[in-house]
């Protein structure tokens, strides 16, 4: 039985320290995955590649992401959360540095594939972290802390990267950010622990009577675990959540990758102004993430996702329809970011529907399905922009996908609590 004596005196539950380690892993992930959109104009000019080729580079991320999420989920169930996140962050750092060396589309595909492979861990395992360290009534806000707070890092990149490009060029930007990622990787290893048992604690927010069962449920037999793992692919909720994740990724990846390029090449903003818009989007998304994550702990999460998706579609259509003045652009970009701050809510859904003992594999599978969005989004948007000479049709498709996300989310069944206090 975990010992709670003396631990009660802790003002900050170690779950939040562990969550800070998870947040650091998201910083590494955001650095690797967001920098391309901020340097894309310079890369296209220097290497002479088109928007379609840039989309192909980004799409390879999705291919490897699908494979890796399955691997990292299973691997974390075997070697633990701490080792899995540390190894993946090391790979992300190497991929970030490697992107500074590319001289062709093929080289870009190689290093962005490494980033896609490693990205599966921070994305997948946050659900495992919150599932282990936080009671169900704390998971929404915990996911908000991990996922939404990392958007302030993205906002900082939007301001800092254009400045670094002016001083050191786009290659130097990758090298500098790669070095920062290596430092953050060391923090991940220092802060993460696999479960509350290692600290003699119950999950954060759990009632005192749960101390004897700190992992939220009665231990299961080996045969039970095998059945649940084997049956994940047969469960309708796996594919339903997978579709929610595909659409969430799709409506986020296209604006995230191309909005800066759109604002520079079509609207006429300077790189600093466009980077500022990117930062506003990120900060607003963080704020929205905290609000929606908190609300989703008390209101069914599917209703939160439904409402936010519709608002996002509306603001995006206003942006591409009338957003030519910089003030209007910044307001609409901020409104979009706040509305779509739902990743924390969608990730909190995973431990709601799957047992904690199989959360790594379940999260890996759901996120692997979501990789389809990472593939289709950049390919569709990049080819549309190259063919039509405009990103507006691609953004209009994003708005339609956001409405579809609202419908699909609304059709989710509510999770049921079993007698052993485990959610399936």
N, C-alpha and C positions, 0 to 999 in steps of 0.2 A: 504494500500500500504506500503511495507517495506520501512523504512527510510534509505536513503543512506548517509545522511549528517554525517560528522565526520568519517563514516566508510571508506570513500575513502582514508583517511589518513593511514589506516592500510597497512603496507607493506606486511604482510602475511595474506591472506584470511583465515577466520576461517575454511573454507573447509579443508585446510591442517592440521589444528589442530584436526579437527574431524577425518580426515584420519589417523592421528597419533594414535588416540584412536582405530580405526579399526585395525591398524598395531599391537597395543598392544594385541588385541584379537587374532590376528593371531600368535603372540608369544606364547600365552597360548595354542592355538591349536597345533602348531608345537611341543611344549614341550611334550604334551600328546601323540601325534601320532608318533613322530620320535624317542623317547627314546627307544622304544621296539627294533627297529632294531639295536641299538647300544649296548644294553645289552643282545641281544638274545642268543649269544653263552654262556654267563654265566648263563642265565636262563635255557637254555636247559640242561646244565651240572648239575646245582643244583637240578632241578626238574625231570630230566630224561625224558624229552619230545623230540619228533622227530620234524623234519621240517614240517611234515604234521600236527601235533598237533599245532605247532606254527602258521601255516597258518590258522588253524581253529579258533584260538584266534583272529587273525587279521580279518578274514572273518566276525565274528560276529559284528565287527565294521561297516562293510558295511550294514548289515541287519538293524541295528538300525539307521544308517545314512540315509537310504532311508525314514524311517518313520519320523525322526526328521526334515529333511529339509522341508517337507511339513508343519509340525507343526510350526517351527520357522518362516517360511515365512508368514504364516497366522497370527501368534501371533504378529509379528512385525508390520503388517498392523493394528493391533488392539491396542497394548499397546506401540508401538514405538520402534525404533531402539535401543535407549539407554538401556532401561530395558531388552530387549531381549538379547542383547550382554552381559550385566553384569551377568544375571542369568546363561547363558550358560557357561561363563568363570568360574563361581563358581563351576558348575558341573564338568567341565574339571579338575579343580584343585583337587577336591575330588577324581575323577577317577585316577588322577596321583598319589596321595598319596596312594590310595587303591592298585595300582599295586605293591607297595612295600611290601604288606602283603600276596601276593598269595603263596599258597603251592601246587597248582594243576592246571591242565588245566582248570577245571571247574571254579575255582576262577579267573583265568586269563580271561576267557570268560565273567564272571559277570562284572568285573571292566572295561574291554575293551569295553563292551557293553555300559556302562555308558559314556565312552569317545566318542564312536560312536554317541550316542544320542545327546550329547552336541555339538559335532563337526559340526553338521549341521548348527548352527547359524553363527559362524565366516565365514564359507565357503560361505553360502548362502547370507548373508546380506551385504557383501562387495559390491555386485552389487547394492543393494538398497542404500547404502551410497553414492557411486559415482554417481548413477543416480540422487539422490536428491541434492547433493552438488556441482556437476561439470557439466558444459556445455559439449555437445557431443564431442567437439574438445579438451577436457581436460580429458576425461574419460580413454583413453588408458594410459596416463602417470600417472594419479591418481591411476589406478589399479596396475600399475607397482610399484608405491611407496608402496602401501599396501601389495601386494602379493609378489613382487620380493624382497623387502627389508627384509621381514621376513626370507628369505633364509640365510641371514647372521647370523640369530639366529640359524638356523639349522647347519650352518658351525661351529659356536661356540660350539654347542652341540657335534659335531664330535670331537672336540679337548678336551673339558672339561669333557665329560662323562667318557672316559677311565681313566682320571686322578682321578675323583671322585670314580670310581669303585675300583681303586687300594687303595685308602685311606679309603673308607667307605663301599665298597661292592655294589652289584647291588641294594640291597634293600635301602640302604642309598641314592643312586642316585635318586630314585623315590621320597623319602621323601624331599630331598633338593630342587629338581626341583618343587615339589608340593608347597612348601613354596614360592618359587619365583613366581609361577603362581598366588598365592593369592594376592601378591603385585601388579602384572600386572593387575589383575581384578579390583583393586581399581583405577588404571589409566584409564581403560576403562570407568568406571562410571564417572570419573571426566572430561574427555575430550569429550565424544560423546554428540552430540545434534541431535535431530530428523530431523530437516530441517533448511534451511537458514532463514526461517521466524522467528525462535526463536531468531536470531541475527540481524534481520532487514536487511538481505543481499539478493542479487540475487546469483544464483549459480556461482561458480568460473569460470571465462572465458566467462560468458554470456555478450552479448552486453547491453549497457545501456538501450535500449528500452525494455529489458526483465525484468527490475526491477519490473515493475507492475505485472509481472506474473512469480514470482521467481521459480516456480516449472515447468517451461518449458512447458506451455500449458494452454489452457483455461480449467477451472474447468469443470468437467463432471457431468452429472446428476447421481442420484443413479441408475436409470435403466441402463444407459450406463455402469457403473462400474460392475453391476451384470452380464450383458451380457458378458462382456469381461472376467470376472472371470470364468463364467460358460463355456465359449467357449475355455478356454486354452487347455483343453484336446483334443479338436477337431481340433486345429490348427496344420498344418503340420510342421511349424517351431519349435513348442515345441518339437516334437519328433526328428526332424533333429538335433537341438541343443543338445538334450539329448544324441543322438548317438555320437556326437562330444565329449561331456563330458565323456561318458562311456569310449571311446577309449583313451582320454587324461589321465583319471585316471588309466586305465589299464597299459598304457606304463610307467607311473610314479611310481605306487605303488609297482610293482614287484622289480625293481632295488632298490628303496628306502628301502624296507623292507629287501631284501636279499643280497645286494651288499657287505655289510661289512662281512657277514657270508661267502659269496663266496670268497672274497679276503683272509680271514683268513684260511678257511678250504681247499680250492682248489688251490689257488695261493701261499699260504704260507707266506703272510704278517703278521706282528705283529699287535696286536690290535691298537697300536698307529699309525702305518702306514696305516692301513685300515680306522681308524677314520680320518686320514689326507686326504685320498682319498674322504671320505664322505664330508669333509669340502670343498675340492676343487670343488666337484660337486655342492654344495650349493652356494658357492660364484660365480661360473661361471653361475649358473642358475639365480642368482640375476642380474648379469651384462646383461645376455641375455634378462631378463625380461624388463629391462629399455630400451634396444635397440629396441626390438620387439614391446614393448608397444608404444614407441614414433613413430616408423614407422607406426604402425597400425592406428594412428590418421590421416595419410595422404594417406596410401595405404590400399585398402580393406583388412580387417582383415583375410578373408579366404585365401588370397594368402600368408600371413605371416605364418599362421598355416600350410599350405600345404608345403611350402619350409622347415620350421623348422622340421617338422615330418620326411621328407625324410633324412635330414642331421643327425638327431638323430639315425635313423635306421642304417645308414651307419657307424657311429662312434661306435655304440654298437656292431655291427658285427665285426668290427676291434678289439675291446677290447677283446671279447671272442675268437677271432681267433688267434691273435698274441700277446695279451697283457700279457706277463709274466715278463717283466722287469718293475721295479717300475717306471722308467721315462716314458715308453710308457703308463703304466696304468694311471698315473697322467695326461698325455696329453689327452688321450682319454676320461677319466672321465670328465676333464674340458670341452672338446669339446662337449660331450653329454649334460652337464649341460647348456652350453650356448645355444645350439640348442633347447633344450626343455624348455626354459624359456618362454613358451607361456600361462601359466594359466592366466596371466593378460590380454592377448589378448582375450582368450575365455570368460572370465568373462565380459569383456567390450562389448562383443557381445550381452549380455542379454538386457541391456537398449537400444541397437540399434534396437531391434526387438519388444519390448513390451512397452506399455505405462507406464509412471512413476507411475501412480496411482495404477497399479496392479503389480509393479515390485517385491514386496515381495513375492506374491503368485507365480508369473511366475518363479522367481529365485528359490524358494523352489521346484517347480515341476521339473524344469530342473535338479537341483542338486539331487533330489530324484532319478531321472532316472539314474544319474551318479553313484549312489550307487551300481549298478550292477557291475561296474568295481572294486569297493572296495571288493566285495564278490568274484568275479571270479578270480581276479588277485592272491591273496594270496593262494586260494585253488588250482588253477592250478599249480602255481609255486612250492608250498610246496609239493604237491603230486608227481610232476615230479621229484623233487630233491630227495625225499625219495625213489622213485621207481628206478630211474636211478643212483642215487649217484652223480648227477652232476646238477648244475644250468644252464649249457650252453644251453641245449634244451629249457629251460624256457625263457632264454634271447633271443634266436632265434625267439621264438613265439612273444615276445615283439617287435622285429624288424618288423615282418610281420604286427602286429597290428598298428605300427607307419605308415607304408605305407598305410594301409587301412584308417587311420585317415586322411592322406593327400588327399586321393580320396574323402572321405565323406565331408571334409571341402571345397574342390574345388567345390562341387556341391551345396553349399549354395547359395541361391539367395541374391542379395544385398538388404539391408534394404531400405524402401521407406519412405520419409518424407511427412507427410500429410499436408494439408492446415493449420491446427491448430498448426503446428510446433512440433508435437509429433511423435516419431518414433514407428512404429509397425512392 
